[in-house]
Amino acid sequence: MKKSFSLLITIILITIFSFFTIFVIETKSLSISNLTNAYLQTQTKLHMNFFKNYINTVDLKATCINELSFSEDIYTLFANVSYEKGCLSNLPQDITIDIFANAKSLNNEINLHERIIK
């Protein structure tokens, strides 16, 4: 009776500690995944800001550009440029620029969009 009781207590303690261990490991794994997503999103925003600054330096009316794209290993940046009254019009007009940023890693994908009106 004494051996069976100690065996039962041992099994119960091992079960309880294994559940706690699994909980801690899942929490750490989720934390690492969140940090990875935050890092990827921050890097994508930085690439998007770089692309936006580059677009602001280009004279879009003189070059009559409708699309711009930039691609790296993980990051893909794309800009769609549309003119209110056409590219060749000399009248004052608004230029709408839609910037799309995409970052793909093995497990995650981040998509960002920003619209600029000049």
N, C-alpha and C positions, 0 to 999 in steps of 0.2 A: 504494500500500500504506500509506503514511504517513497519508494523508487518511482512509482507511477505518478505520484503527486509532484515530485520534483521534475519529472519529464514533462508533465502538463504545464507547469509554470515556465519551464524553459521554452517550450513551443510557443506559448502565449507571448513571452517576452521577445522572442525572435520575430514573431509576426508583427508585433507593435513596432519594433525598431525598423523592420523592413519597410513598413508603410511610411514611417517618418523619413527614412532615407529616400524612398521614391518621391515623396512630396518635395524634399529639398532639391533633388536632382531636376525635377520638372520645373521648379521655380527658377533655378539657375539657368536652365536651358531657355526658358521663356525670356528671361532678362537679357541673355546674350542675343537672342533673336531680335528683341526690341532695339538694342543698341546697334545692331547691324542695319536694321531698317532706318533708324535715325541718321546714321552715318551716310547711308546711300542717298537719303533724301537731301541731306545737307550738301553733299557733293553735286547732286543734280541741280540744286538751286544755284550753286556757285557757277556751274557750267552755263546755266540759263542766263545768269547775270553777265557773264563774259560775252555770250552770244548777243544779248541785248545791247551791250556797249558797242560791240562790233557793228551791229546793224545801225546804231545811231551815228556812227562815223561814216557810213557809206551814203553817198548821194543817190538816193533811190530814183528820183525823178530824172536825173541825167543819164543814168545807166538803164533805166526801164526794166528793173529786175522784178520778176513775179514770184520766184522761189529761191530760197537759200537753204543749204543743208550743210551739216557738219557731222562727221561720224568718227567715233573713236572705238576702242575695244568694247567698252560697256555702254557708253553714252551715244545717243543719237539726237541731234538737234535739227529742227526743221522750222523754217519760217515761210509763211504764205503771205505775200504782199498783194493787197488789192487797192486799186485807185478808185476814187469816187467818180471821176469824170473821164477816166482813161489815162493811160500812161503819157501819151503825147500831147495832152491838153495843156495849154499855157495858162489857163484860168486857175485861180487859187482853189485848191481842193484838199480834202483830207485823205491821208494815206493810212489804211488800216493794216496793221501787221499782227498776225497771229503766230506766236512762238510756241512750239511744242518741244518738250524735252522728255526723253525716254531713257531710262537706265535699267538694264537687264543684268541680273547676276544669276547664279545657279538656282537660287531658291526664291528670289524676289524680283518684282518689277515695279518701278516707280514711273508714273506719268504725270507731267506738269504742263500747264498751259497758261499763257499770259497774252493779253491783247493790248496792243499799243496803238494809239491814234495820234498821228502827227499832223 
